[in-house]
Amino acid sequence: MEPLTGEARTQPGTAESNHIEVSVVIPCLNEARSVAICIDKATTALRDSGIQGEVVIADGGSSDGSVEIAEKHGARVVHVAERGYGNGLRRGIEEARGAFVIMGDADDSYDFSEIPRFVAKWREGYELVMGNRFRGEIKDGAMPWHHRYVGTPVMSGIVNLLFGAGIGDVNCGLRGFTKELYGRLGLRTTSWEFASEFVIKAAKIGAKVAEIPITLWPDKRGRPPHLRSFHAGWRNLRFMLLYAPNWLFLFPGCSLFALGVGLVFWLLPGPRWVGRIGFNIHTMFFGMVFALLGVQIIFTGFFAKVFSYSARFDRQQRSLERLLGTLKLEHGLVLGAALGLIGFAGDVRVFYIWAAGGFGEARQMSQAIFWSLWFFVGIQVIFASFLLSMLGIARRIYIGDNEFR
């Protein structure tokens, strides 16, 4: 394709109008072999479809002539001071002038000739339009087998399970979205997890999302990719887990607590047998440990939820808002004190029986474990309540305030 010149170069949609509907944002770092192809495809697609648009190259410090090539082929180049896929996209999106933004890579693996299909969905009222490579076509050599059959399906499954996104290809780098939606999401990440954060937050606020099948082509970069599969995969998984404290903390913690308390109550009357396998005081002790560990994990989850809410990492927590508006520090102190006193009284009784027997063989170990469990849980509740209250005050989230009701 021949590079555009004159007015058409600065305004791919129409040369006469200064109004830009669509911005095509392409992050770039040393993509001299392919960036011109991407710009020309995008520019031609905009022009041929009568779409008033622009192509923005977010350059992260290229040293191979990519900037000069991009400018020659009609793109507007913005320079990104900090490295990182997310940093490049964020800078490019912030500089975009269009109401609708389409992002894609600079290696020609995504076909920018498909831009009009994304714009058509936007005009139908969709806020986020995702490309789906699995519903379209993946050309031979375009995607490594571990991305195609393991990485992307697993990541998509996790996002759909944890956040109900309903997206079949969360890692697809060709997507379109409204500038207004981008502003509402409050994206924080700076690297490869940017793509996942976008989908997760869009799902949590109930954005109107559509998917369209696209074709993935072998890239033309002529060098090893910037993407390191394991590193990028771990960063994405880490973000997903950190953004889902219910799954990371509360569900495992509640499961451990239920298992531990169940074992303690089951063995309180005495030894139990399952077939030829006997369970006695040692299993009961481990049940107490499981329960205490579960309580600790549960409270860590509460700390994480309050922190993420107060730091505006996640403001879509209506159940947490109701809880913060209802519970007070005093509620936790009363509950903790009650459990602690009950457990302490039970332990005192066990000690008295042991002392009355001359401190001989301890025959009340199951009772000691049972009452000690509730004593320890009560102490945990008291101190965790103080810490939750301190965390809330430090973050200007006053637990128990009417504003959350």
C-alpha positions as CSV (number, residue, x, y, z in Angstrom):
1,M,0.0,0.0,0.0
2,E,1.1,3.5,-0.7
3,P,1.4,5.9,2.2
4,L,-1.2,8.6,2.4
5,T,-0.1,12.2,2.0
6,G,-1.5,15.6,2.7
7,E,-4.8,16.1,4.4
8,A,-5.8,12.5,4.0
9,R,-2.8,11.5,6.1
10,T,-3.9,13.4,9.1
11,Q,-7.6,12.6,8.7
12,P,-8.2,9.1,7.3
13,G,-12.0,9.4,7.4
14,T,-12.5,12.6,5.4
15,A,-10.1,15.3,4.6
16,E,-12.6,18.1,5.0
17,S,-13.8,17.4,8.5
18,N,-12.0,17.9,11.8
19,H,-14.4,15.6,13.7
20,I,-12.9,12.2,14.6
21,E,-15.2,9.3,15.4
22,V,-12.8,6.4,15.7
23,S,-9.2,6.2,16.9
24,V,-7.1,3.2,16.1
25,V,-4.4,2.9,18.9
26,I,-1.4,0.7,18.2
27,P,1.4,0.2,20.8
28,C,4.8,0.0,19.2
29,L,8.3,-1.0,20.2
30,N,10.7,-1.6,17.4
31,E,8.2,-2.8,14.8
32,A,9.8,-1.3,11.7
33,R,9.1,-4.4,9.6
34,S,5.3,-4.3,10.2
35,V,4.1,-1.0,11.6
36,A,3.6,0.5,8.1
37,I,1.4,-2.4,7.0
38,C,-0.8,-2.0,10.1
39,I,-1.2,1.8,9.6
40,D,-2.0,1.5,5.9
41,K,-4.6,-1.2,6.5
42,A,-6.3,0.8,9.3
43,T,-6.2,4.0,7.2
44,T,-7.6,2.3,4.1
45,A,-10.4,0.6,6.1
46,L,-11.4,3.9,7.7
47,R,-11.3,5.8,4.4
48,D,-13.1,3.2,2.3
49,S,-15.9,2.9,5.0
50,G,-16.4,6.6,5.3
51,I,-15.4,6.5,8.9
52,Q,-13.8,9.7,10.2
53,G,-10.8,8.5,12.2
54,E,-7.2,8.6,13.0
55,V,-4.3,6.1,13.7
56,V,-2.3,6.7,16.9
57,I,1.0,5.0,17.4
58,A,2.0,4.8,21.1
59,D,5.7,4.4,20.9
60,G,7.6,3.0,23.9
61,G,11.1,4.1,22.8
62,S,11.7,2.4,19.4
63,S,15.2,2.7,18.1
64,D,14.8,1.0,14.7
65,G,13.1,3.8,12.8
66,S,9.5,2.8,13.7
67,V,8.6,6.4,14.6
68,E,9.8,7.8,11.3
69,I,8.0,5.1,9.4
70,A,4.7,5.6,11.3
71,E,4.8,9.4,10.7
72,K,5.5,8.9,7.0
73,H,2.5,6.6,6.7
74,G,0.1,9.1,8.3
75,A,-0.1,8.1,11.9
76,R,0.0,10.4,14.8
77,V,2.8,9.3,17.2
78,V,2.7,9.8,20.9
79,H,5.7,9.0,23.0
80,V,5.4,6.8,26.1
81,A,8.0,7.4,28.8
82,E,7.5,4.1,30.7
83,R,7.9,0.7,29.1
84,G,5.1,-1.9,29.3
85,Y,2.2,-3.0,27.1
86,G,-0.4,-1.5,29.4
87,N,1.5,1.8,29.7
88,G,1.6,2.1,26.0
89,L,-2.1,1.4,25.5
90,R,-3.1,3.7,28.3
91,R,-1.1,6.6,26.9
92,G,-2.4,6.0,23.4
93,I,-6.0,5.8,24.5
94,E,-5.7,8.9,26.6
95,E,-4.4,10.8,23.6
96,A,-7.0,9.4,21.3
97,R,-9.5,11.9,20.0
98,G,-12.3,9.5,18.9
99,A,-15.3,8.5,20.8
100,F,-14.6,4.9,19.9
101,V,-11.2,3.4,20.2
102,I,-9.9,0.2,18.5
103,M,-6.7,-1.2,19.8
104,G,-4.4,-3.8,18.1
105,D,-0.8,-4.9,17.9
106,A,1.8,-3.5,15.5
107,D,3.0,-6.9,14.2
108,D,0.3,-7.4,11.6
109,S,-1.1,-10.5,13.4
110,Y,-4.5,-8.7,13.6
111,D,-6.1,-7.5,10.4
112,F,-7.0,-3.9,10.7
113,S,-9.1,-4.2,7.6
114,E,-11.8,-5.6,10.0
115,I,-12.2,-2.2,11.7
116,P,-15.6,-1.5,10.1
117,R,-17.1,-4.6,11.7
118,F,-16.1,-3.3,15.1
119,V,-17.5,0.1,14.3
120,A,-20.8,-1.4,13.2
121,K,-21.2,-3.1,16.6
122,W,-20.4,0.2,18.3
123,R,-23.1,1.9,16.3
124,E,-25.5,-0.8,17.4
125,G,-25.0,0.4,21.0
126,Y,-22.2,-1.9,22.3
127,E,-19.6,-0.4,24.6
128,L,-17.0,-3.1,24.3
129,V,-16.5,-5.2,21.1
130,M,-14.1,-8.1,21.5
131,G,-12.4,-10.0,18.8
132,N,-12.6,-13.8,19.1
133,R,-9.8,-15.7,17.4
134,F,-11.3,-19.1,18.3
135,R,-14.7,-18.3,16.7
136,G,-12.9,-17.0,13.6
137,E,-9.7,-18.5,12.2
138,I,-6.2,-19.0,13.5
139,K,-3.7,-19.4,10.6
140,D,-1.0,-22.0,10.7
141,G,1.9,-20.7,12.8
142,A,-0.1,-17.7,14.1
143,M,-0.4,-18.9,17.7
144,P,1.8,-21.3,19.7
145,W,0.1,-24.5,20.7
146,H,0.3,-23.8,24.5
147,H,-1.4,-20.4,24.0
148,R,-4.1,-22.0,21.7
149,Y,-4.9,-25.1,23.7
150,V,-3.9,-24.2,27.3
151,G,-3.1,-20.5,28.1
152,T,-5.9,-18.6,26.5
153,P,-8.7,-21.2,27.1
154,V,-7.7,-21.5,30.8
155,M,-7.5,-17.7,31.3
156,S,-10.8,-17.2,29.6
157,G,-12.4,-19.9,31.8
158,I,-11.0,-18.4,35.0
159,V,-12.3,-14.9,34.0
160,N,-15.7,-16.3,33.2
161,L,-15.9,-18.4,36.4
162,L,-14.7,-15.7,38.8
163,F,-16.4,-12.7,37.1
164,G,-19.1,-14.0,34.8
165,A,-17.7,-12.1,31.8
166,G,-19.0,-14.6,29.2
167,I,-16.0,-13.8,26.9
168,G,-14.6,-16.6,24.8
169,D,-11.2,-15.0,24.1
170,V,-10.2,-12.6,26.9
171,N,-6.6,-12.3,25.7
172,C,-7.5,-11.1,22.2
173,G,-5.6,-7.9,21.5
174,L,-8.0,-6.6,18.8
175,R,-10.9,-5.0,20.5
176,G,-12.9,-1.8,20.4
177,F,-14.5,0.3,23.2
178,T,-16.0,3.6,23.9
179,K,-13.8,6.3,25.4
180,E,-16.5,6.8,27.9
181,L,-16.3,3.2,29.1
182,Y,-12.5,3.4,29.4
183,G,-12.9,6.4,31.6
184,R,-15.3,4.6,33.9
185,L,-13.1,1.5,34.3
186,G,-10.2,3.2,36.2
187,L,-7.6,0.8,34.8
188,R,-4.5,0.4,36.9
189,T,-2.2,-2.2,35.4
190,T,0.8,-1.4,33.3
191,S,1.8,-4.6,31.6
192,W,0.2,-7.7,29.9
193,E,-2.6,-8.0,32.5
194,F,-4.1,-4.8,31.1
195,A,-6.2,-6.8,28.7
196,S,-7.6,-9.0,31.5
197,E,-8.3,-6.0,33.7
198,F,-10.2,-4.4,31.0
199,V,-12.5,-7.4,30.5
200,I,-12.9,-8.0,34.2
201,K,-13.9,-4.4,35.1
202,A,-16.2,-4.1,32.1
203,A,-18.0,-7.3,33.3
204,K,-18.3,-6.0,36.8
205,I,-19.9,-2.7,35.8
206,G,-22.3,-4.5,33.4
207,A,-21.0,-3.0,30.2
208,K,-22.7,-4.0,27.0
209,V,-20.3,-6.4,25.3
210,A,-20.3,-8.1,21.9
211,E,-17.8,-10.6,20.3
212,I,-17.0,-10.9,16.7
213,P,-15.0,-13.7,15.0
214,I,-11.6,-12.5,13.6
215,T,-8.6,-14.0,11.8
216,L,-5.2,-14.3,13.5
217,W,-2.3,-14.2,11.1
218,P,1.4,-15.1,11.6
219,D,3.2,-11.9,12.8
220,K,5.7,-10.1,10.6
221,R,7.9,-8.8,13.3
222,G,11.0,-10.7,12.2
223,R,12.3,-11.0,15.7
224,P,11.5,-12.8,19.0
225,P,8.2,-11.4,20.6
226,H,8.3,-9.1,23.5
227,L,5.8,-11.4,25.2
228,R,7.2,-14.0,27.6
229,S,4.5,-16.6,27.9
230,F,5.0,-17.8,31.5
231,H,5.7,-14.3,32.8
232,A,2.7,-12.8,31.1
233,G,0.4,-15.7,32.1
234,W,1.4,-15.5,35.7
235,R,0.9,-11.7,35.8
236,N,-2.6,-12.2,34.3
237,L,-3.4,-15.0,36.8
238,R,-2.1,-13.0,39.7
239,F,-4.2,-10.0,38.8
240,M,-7.3,-12.2,38.5
241,L,-6.8,-13.7,41.9
242,L,-6.0,-10.4,43.6
243,Y,-9.1,-8.9,42.1
244,A,-11.3,-11.8,43.4
245,P,-10.8,-11.9,47.2
246,N,-13.9,-14.0,47.6
247,W,-12.3,-16.8,45.6
248,L,-8.7,-16.2,46.9
249,F,-9.5,-15.8,50.6
250,L,-13.1,-16.2,51.7
251,F,-14.2,-19.4,50.0
252,P,-11.0,-21.3,50.9
253,G,-11.1,-19.9,54.4
254,C,-14.7,-20.8,55.0
255,S,-14.1,-24.3,53.6
256,L,-11.1,-24.9,55.9
257,F,-13.1,-23.5,58.9
258,A,-16.1,-25.8,58.1
259,L,-13.8,-28.8,57.7
260,G,-12.0,-28.1,61.0
261,V,-15.1,-27.4,63.1
262,G,-16.8,-30.5,61.5
263,L,-13.9,-32.7,62.6
264,V,-13.8,-31.2,66.1
265,F,-17.6,-31.8,66.7
266,W,-17.4,-35.2,65.0
267,L,-14.7,-36.4,67.4
268,L,-15.8,-34.6,70.5
269,P,-17.8,-37.6,71.8
270,G,-14.9,-40.0,71.3
271,P,-12.9,-42.0,68.7
272,R,-14.5,-42.7,65.3
273,W,-14.0,-45.5,62.9
274,V,-14.4,-45.5,59.1
275,G,-13.9,-49.0,58.0
276,R,-10.6,-50.1,59.6
277,I,-9.3,-46.6,59.9
278,G,-9.6,-45.0,63.3
279,F,-9.8,-41.2,64.0
280,N,-9.0,-39.9,67.5
281,I,-7.5,-37.0,69.4
282,H,-4.8,-36.3,66.9
283,T,-7.2,-35.8,64.0
284,M,-9.3,-33.6,66.3
285,F,-6.2,-31.5,67.0
286,F,-5.7,-31.0,63.2
287,G,-9.3,-30.1,63.0
288,M,-8.7,-27.2,65.4
289,V,-5.7,-26.1,63.4
290,F,-7.7,-26.2,60.1
291,A,-10.5,-24.1,61.8
292,L,-8.0,-21.5,63.1
293,L,-6.3,-21.3,59.8
294,G,-9.6,-20.8,58.1
295,V,-10.5,-17.9,60.4
296,Q,-7.2,-16.3,59.7
297,I,-7.7,-16.6,55.9
298,I,-11.3,-15.3,56.2
299,F,-10.2,-12.1,58.0
300,T,-7.3,-11.6,55.5
301,G,-10.0,-11.7,52.8
302,F,-12.0,-9.0,54.7
303,F,-8.8,-6.9,55.0
304,A,-8.2,-7.2,51.2
305,K,-11.8,-6.3,50.4
306,V,-11.8,-3.2,52.5
307,F,-8.5,-2.1,51.1
308,S,-9.5,-2.7,47.5
309,Y,-12.7,-0.8,48.0
310,S,-11.1,2.2,49.8
311,A,-8.2,2.4,47.3
312,R,-10.8,2.5,44.5
313,F,-9.3,-0.7,43.1
314,D,-12.8,-2.1,43.0
315,R,-15.9,0.1,43.7
316,Q,-18.4,-2.5,42.5
317,Q,-18.9,-4.2,45.9
318,R,-22.5,-3.5,46.9
319,S,-22.6,-6.4,49.5
320,L,-19.5,-5.0,51.1
321,E,-21.1,-1.5,51.2
322,R,-24.1,-2.9,53.0
323,L,-21.9,-4.8,55.4
324,L,-19.7,-1.8,56.2
325,G,-22.8,0.2,56.9
326,T,-24.2,-2.3,59.3
327,L,-21.3,-3.7,61.3
328,K,-19.4,-1.7,63.8
329,L,-16.2,-2.3,65.7
330,E,-18.3,-3.0,68.8
331,H,-20.1,-5.9,67.1
332,G,-16.8,-7.6,66.5
333,L,-15.6,-7.0,70.0
334,V,-18.8,-8.3,71.6
335,L,-18.7,-11.5,69.4
336,G,-15.0,-12.0,70.1
337,A,-15.4,-11.5,73.8
338,A,-18.3,-13.9,74.0
339,L,-16.5,-16.7,72.2
340,G,-13.3,-16.0,74.1
341,L,-15.1,-16.1,77.5
342,I,-17.0,-19.3,76.6
343,G,-13.8,-21.0,75.5
344,F,-11.9,-19.7,78.5
345,A,-14.6,-21.0,80.9
346,G,-14.5,-24.4,79.3
347,D,-10.8,-24.6,79.6
348,V,-10.9,-23.6,83.2
349,R,-13.4,-26.4,83.9
350,V,-11.1,-28.9,82.1
351,F,-8.1,-27.7,84.1
352,Y,-10.1,-28.0,87.4
353,I,-11.0,-31.6,86.6
354,W,-7.4,-32.4,85.8
355,A,-6.2,-30.7,89.0
356,A,-8.8,-32.5,91.0
357,G,-7.3,-35.8,89.7
358,G,-3.9,-34.9,91.0
359,F,-2.5,-33.8,87.6
360,G,-2.3,-37.3,86.4
361,E,-3.3,-38.6,83.0
362,A,-5.1,-36.0,81.0
363,R,-8.4,-37.6,80.1
364,Q,-10.2,-34.5,79.0
365,M,-8.0,-33.7,75.9
366,S,-10.9,-33.7,73.5
367,Q,-12.7,-31.2,75.8
368,A,-9.6,-29.1,76.0
369,I,-9.2,-28.9,72.2
370,F,-12.9,-28.1,71.8
371,W,-13.0,-25.2,74.3
372,S,-9.5,-23.9,73.3
373,L,-10.7,-23.6,69.7
374,W,-13.4,-21.1,70.6
375,F,-11.1,-19.3,72.9
376,F,-8.6,-18.8,70.1
377,V,-11.3,-17.9,67.6
378,G,-12.6,-15.2,70.0
379,I,-9.1,-13.7,70.4
380,Q,-8.7,-13.6,66.6
381,V,-12.1,-11.9,66.2
382,I,-11.2,-9.2,68.7
383,F,-7.9,-8.2,67.1
384,A,-9.1,-8.6,63.6
385,S,-12.0,-6.2,64.4
386,F,-9.6,-3.6,65.6
387,L,-7.4,-4.0,62.5
388,L,-10.4,-3.7,60.2
389,S,-11.5,-0.5,62.0
390,M,-8.0,0.9,61.8
391,L,-7.7,0.1,58.1
392,G,-11.1,1.7,57.4
393,I,-10.2,4.9,59.3
394,A,-6.8,5.1,57.6
395,R,-8.6,4.8,54.2
396,R,-11.5,7.1,55.2
397,I,-13.9,4.3,55.2
398,Y,-15.7,4.6,58.5
399,I,-17.2,1.2,59.3
400,G,-20.7,1.6,60.6
401,D,-21.4,4.9,58.9
402,N,-24.9,5.5,57.5
403,E,-23.4,6.5,54.1
404,F,-23.1,2.8,53.3
405,R,-26.7,1.9,54.1
